[in-house]
Amino acid sequence: MTRLPPVPYEDWDAEVLRPLTGGRTIPPSNALGLLLNHPRLARAFLTFSTQLVYRGTLPDRMRELAVLRVAWRNRCRYEWAHHVPMARAAGVTDEEVEGVRRGADTLVNRAVDELDTASSLSDALYAELAKELDEPQLMEFVFVVGAYRLQAMAYNTFGVEPDAGTDDAGMAGEG
């Protein structure tokens, strides 16, 4: 059930969306429609999230696996439906998506789980990640997990439905 309806597409403010769009026209999105209920927050958040997703240095595959794990742990249908195709485009296999769902013993799953549970990384897990990532990428990893945890919280709280044409298949089942 949607608690806070998205702003209708025809009422979108292109200037508020500029940090994400660069001025180009984009298709409707329930998440963006939700954000546009608070234009100043939307602009600030889109500036931040665009940096993480489109201008960051964290490998795309790792970022998308982390986002999927956050979506799965937090039962966020919107994030799952939106990011499974992005993960596949980044080279994530169906087997890896299934590994996210079942909590396979991977570095990304363990790191996301620990951050989500403890709001920190143990020294051992931090050292393991540091073998794979440089310092800016380590920062981005933590910020990606936190940003998508925040989004999952907002989308779940406000009842944001997956966009038309997206599929949240695979979200059913044990969490």
C-alpha positions as CSV (number, residue, x, y, z in Angstrom):
1,M,0.0,0.0,0.0
2,T,1.4,3.3,-1.0
3,R,1.4,5.7,1.9
4,L,2.9,8.7,0.1
5,P,1.8,8.9,-3.5
6,P,4.5,9.7,-6.1
7,V,4.3,13.1,-7.7
8,P,2.7,12.5,-11.1
9,Y,5.1,12.4,-14.0
10,E,3.6,15.4,-15.8
11,D,4.3,17.5,-12.6
12,W,8.0,16.5,-12.3
13,D,10.4,19.4,-11.9
14,A,13.3,18.8,-14.3
15,E,15.6,21.2,-12.4
16,V,15.3,19.2,-9.2
17,L,16.2,16.1,-11.2
18,R,19.1,17.7,-13.0
19,P,21.8,16.1,-10.8
20,L,20.7,12.7,-12.1
21,T,19.5,13.5,-15.6
22,G,21.8,16.2,-16.7
23,G,18.7,17.8,-18.4
24,R,17.8,14.7,-20.4
25,T,14.2,13.4,-20.3
26,I,13.9,10.1,-18.3
27,P,11.0,7.7,-18.0
28,P,8.6,7.7,-15.0
29,S,10.0,6.2,-11.8
30,N,8.0,5.6,-8.6
31,A,11.1,6.3,-6.5
32,L,11.8,9.6,-8.2
33,G,8.1,10.5,-7.9
34,L,8.4,9.8,-4.2
35,L,11.5,12.0,-3.8
36,L,9.8,14.9,-5.7
37,N,7.4,15.2,-2.7
38,H,10.4,17.0,-1.1
39,P,12.3,18.9,-3.9
40,R,15.2,20.1,-1.8
41,L,15.8,16.7,-0.3
42,A,15.4,15.1,-3.8
43,R,18.1,17.4,-5.3
44,A,20.6,16.8,-2.5
45,F,20.0,13.1,-2.4
46,L,20.2,12.7,-6.2
47,T,23.5,14.6,-6.2
48,F,24.9,12.1,-3.6
49,S,23.5,8.9,-5.2
50,T,24.5,9.9,-8.7
51,Q,28.1,10.2,-7.4
52,L,27.9,6.7,-6.0
53,V,26.3,5.0,-8.9
54,Y,27.5,6.9,-12.0
55,R,30.8,8.7,-11.0
56,G,32.2,6.3,-8.4
57,T,35.2,4.1,-8.7
58,L,33.7,1.0,-7.0
59,P,33.5,-1.8,-9.6
60,D,30.0,-2.0,-11.0
61,R,29.6,-5.7,-10.3
62,M,30.6,-5.2,-6.7
63,R,28.3,-2.2,-6.3
64,E,25.3,-4.0,-7.8
65,L,25.9,-7.2,-5.7
66,A,26.0,-5.0,-2.6
67,V,22.8,-3.2,-3.6
68,L,21.0,-6.5,-4.2
69,R,22.1,-7.9,-0.8
70,V,20.8,-4.8,0.9
71,A,17.6,-5.1,-1.0
72,W,17.3,-8.8,-0.1
73,R,18.1,-8.3,3.6
74,N,15.6,-5.5,3.8
75,R,12.9,-7.1,1.7
76,C,12.8,-4.0,-0.6
77,R,10.9,-5.0,-3.7
78,Y,11.5,-1.7,-5.5
79,E,15.3,-1.9,-5.1
80,W,15.3,-5.6,-6.1
81,A,13.2,-5.0,-9.2
82,H,15.3,-2.0,-10.2
83,H,18.8,-3.4,-9.6
84,V,18.6,-7.0,-10.8
85,P,18.7,-5.8,-14.5
86,M,21.5,-3.3,-13.6
87,A,23.4,-6.2,-11.9
88,R,23.0,-8.3,-15.0
89,A,24.2,-5.5,-17.2
90,A,27.3,-5.2,-15.0
91,G,28.0,-8.9,-15.6
92,V,26.4,-10.5,-12.5
93,T,25.2,-14.0,-13.3
94,D,22.0,-15.7,-12.3
95,E,24.0,-17.9,-10.0
96,E,25.4,-14.9,-8.2
97,V,21.9,-13.4,-7.9
98,E,20.8,-16.6,-6.3
99,G,23.8,-16.5,-4.0
100,V,22.7,-13.1,-2.8
101,R,19.3,-14.5,-2.1
102,R,20.5,-17.5,-0.1
103,G,23.3,-15.6,1.7
104,A,26.3,-17.4,0.0
105,D,29.6,-17.0,1.8
106,T,31.0,-14.3,-0.4
107,L,33.0,-11.2,0.5
108,V,30.3,-8.8,-0.6
109,N,27.5,-10.7,1.2
110,R,29.5,-10.9,4.4
111,A,30.5,-7.2,4.3
112,V,26.9,-6.1,3.6
113,D,25.5,-8.3,6.3
114,E,28.0,-7.1,8.9
115,L,27.5,-3.4,8.0
116,D,23.7,-3.9,8.1
117,T,23.8,-5.7,11.4
118,A,26.6,-3.9,13.3
119,S,26.9,-0.6,11.4
120,S,30.7,-1.3,11.2
121,L,33.1,-3.8,9.8
122,S,35.3,-6.1,11.9
123,D,39.1,-5.6,11.4
124,A,39.3,-9.0,9.7
125,L,36.6,-8.2,7.2
126,Y,37.9,-4.7,6.6
127,A,41.3,-6.2,5.8
128,E,39.8,-8.7,3.4
129,L,37.9,-5.9,1.6
130,A,41.1,-3.7,1.6
131,K,42.8,-6.5,-0.5
132,E,40.3,-5.9,-3.2
133,L,39.6,-2.2,-3.0
134,D,41.6,1.0,-2.6
135,E,40.7,3.6,0.1
136,P,38.2,5.6,-2.0
137,Q,36.5,2.4,-3.1
138,L,36.3,1.2,0.5
139,M,34.6,4.4,1.4
140,E,32.2,4.1,-1.6
141,F,31.4,0.5,-0.6
142,V,30.3,1.6,2.9
143,F,28.4,4.6,1.5
144,V,26.6,2.5,-1.1
145,V,25.5,0.0,1.6
146,G,24.3,2.9,3.8
147,A,22.6,4.8,1.0
148,Y,20.7,1.8,-0.3
149,R,19.8,0.8,3.3
150,L,18.3,4.3,3.6
151,Q,16.5,4.0,0.3
152,A,15.1,0.5,1.3
153,M,13.8,2.0,4.5
154,A,12.1,4.9,2.7
155,Y,10.7,2.8,-0.1
156,N,9.4,0.2,2.4
157,T,8.0,2.8,4.7
158,F,6.2,4.8,2.0
159,G,5.1,1.8,0.1
160,V,6.9,2.5,-3.2
161,E,5.9,-0.1,-5.7
162,P,8.2,-1.5,-8.4
163,D,7.9,0.5,-11.6
164,A,5.7,-0.7,-14.4
165,G,7.6,-3.1,-16.6
166,T,10.0,-4.2,-13.8
167,D,9.9,-7.5,-12.1
168,D,10.5,-8.2,-8.4
169,A,10.6,-12.0,-9.1
170,G,12.8,-13.8,-6.7
171,M,11.9,-11.5,-3.8
172,A,9.4,-14.1,-2.5
173,G,10.9,-16.7,-0.2
174,E,13.0,-16.9,3.0
175,G,14.8,-13.7,3.9
